[in-house]
Amino acid sequence: MNTWEKNVRRVVPYVPGEQPQRPVIKLNTNENPYPPSPGVQRELTAFDSDQLRLYPDPEARELVDAIAAAKGLSREQVFVGVGSDDVLAMSFLTFFGSELPILFPDITYSFYDVWADLLRIPYRTQPLRDDFTIAPEDYQQPNGGIVIPNPNAPTGVAMKRDDIERILAANPDSVVIIDEAYVDFGAESVLPLIDRYENLLVVQTFSKSRSLAGSRIGFAMGNARLIRYLNDCKYSFNSYTMDRLTIRLGKASIEDASYFEDCVGKIVATREWTKQQLATLGFTFPDSKTNFIFATHKTMAASEIFEQLKQRDIYVRYFAKPRIDNYLRITVGTREQMQQLMDALGDILSQ
Ligand SMILES: *Cc1c(COP(=O)(O)O)cnc(C)c1O
């Protein structure tokens, strides 16, 4: 090995879902099947490229203020980043400096262990119960921080606010990050708790419920001191992270509450319909409060169904990992897409 290679920061990288370069029925990365709010298109059309000569506002104030207004917060309680992945990574860097291990579930968003490894943060995973629920008592041991998605991914299972509050109450000395990437699809947000728990950081994203995965907008909400620490780290790393156009698109998106509720309502209705159809075909799944369903079939292996769907240009997500290697994570698309999925599954399972 060359000398320089000994000093390389090595990491086993996160593997994102496939982004095929041709049209397929894409149910593998939890994107929203509906377009962003019409106001987003209006901003795009009206945008003058001359504005791009100038650096963007490092504080992205227009967007921070719009989020604060929509959530009933003050600007000091809101942090924005380039997707919630950026917000979460920055939060790991800012808050997880203890020598004690941070805690997160064994089956969860697969970026957490990657960031922990990259940033050399020790961690200890806590096993989900057999029904894929989180045991709050597992998070009542000495730790350097806690991160939990609610609802969890890829299981889709939501935790009650009271259970998260038990974790918060037991951990006044750690920052607790609740990753609410999917909360808009039917779980209880812990946002109302940020005034009571100064160690609570709530992270949300425009990627799923607001149809803006391609724009990369995420945000965190918490008490002003937490947000100040986050901003200090962010400005020390790269101050101009969100571009001028994205700031405007995000503002337009969050200001259109009725379009948002409409789209979320449609996805929730389609999810419930899809659950019934999947059950009829012999699938079981934990109850999902997200825009995806984590399903296993009683006779056919998930890996086999995954391959056969792919041959029919239907992409879902499969994780070859312990405990979940017989499950498929299926994003809820439009009703028409889900009908096509059911037709294909019916076909595959009857062979
Ligand atoms: C999708 C997702 C994110 C990140 O989404 P961004 O597009 O970076 O905002 C974060 N956490 C979980 C659990 C997710 O599923």
The ligand as an SDF file (V2000), in Angstrom:
LIG
                    3D

 15 15  0  0  0  0  0  0  0  0999 V2000
  -35.3890   10.2640    2.4660 C   0  0  0  0  0  0  0  0  0  0  0  0
  -34.9160   10.3260    3.8710 C   0  0  0  0  0  0  0  0  0  0  0  0
  -34.0920   11.3540    4.3330 C   0  0  0  0  0  0  0  0  0  0  0  0
  -33.4160   12.3590    3.4600 C   0  0  0  0  0  0  0  0  0  0  0  0
  -34.0580   12.9810    2.5280 O   0  0  0  0  0  0  0  0  0  0  0  0
  -33.4770   14.2570    1.8060 P   0  0  0  0  0  0  0  0  0  0  0  0
  -33.8820   14.0530    0.3960 O   0  0  0  0  0  0  0  0  0  0  0  0
  -31.9980   14.3430    1.9790 O   0  0  0  0  0  0  0  0  0  0  0  0
  -34.1660   15.3890    2.4670 O   0  0  0  0  0  0  0  0  0  0  0  0
  -33.7560   11.3920    5.6670 C   0  0  0  0  0  0  0  0  0  0  0  0
  -34.1840   10.4500    6.5250 N   0  0  0  0  0  0  0  0  0  0  0  0
  -34.9420    9.4360    6.1120 C   0  0  0  0  0  0  0  0  0  0  0  0
  -35.3650    8.4270    7.1070 C   0  0  0  0  0  0  0  0  0  0  0  0
  -35.3110    9.3290    4.7800 C   0  0  0  0  0  0  0  0  0  0  0  0
  -36.0190    8.2850    4.3630 O   0  0  0  0  0  0  0  0  0  0  0  0
  1  2  1  0
  2  3  1  0
  2 14  2  0
  3  4  1  0
  3 10  2  0
  4  5  1  0
  5  6  1  0
  6  7  2  0
  6  8  1  0
  6  9  1  0
 10 11  1  0
 11 12  2  0
 12 13  1  0
 12 14  1  0
 14 15  1  0
M  END
$$$$
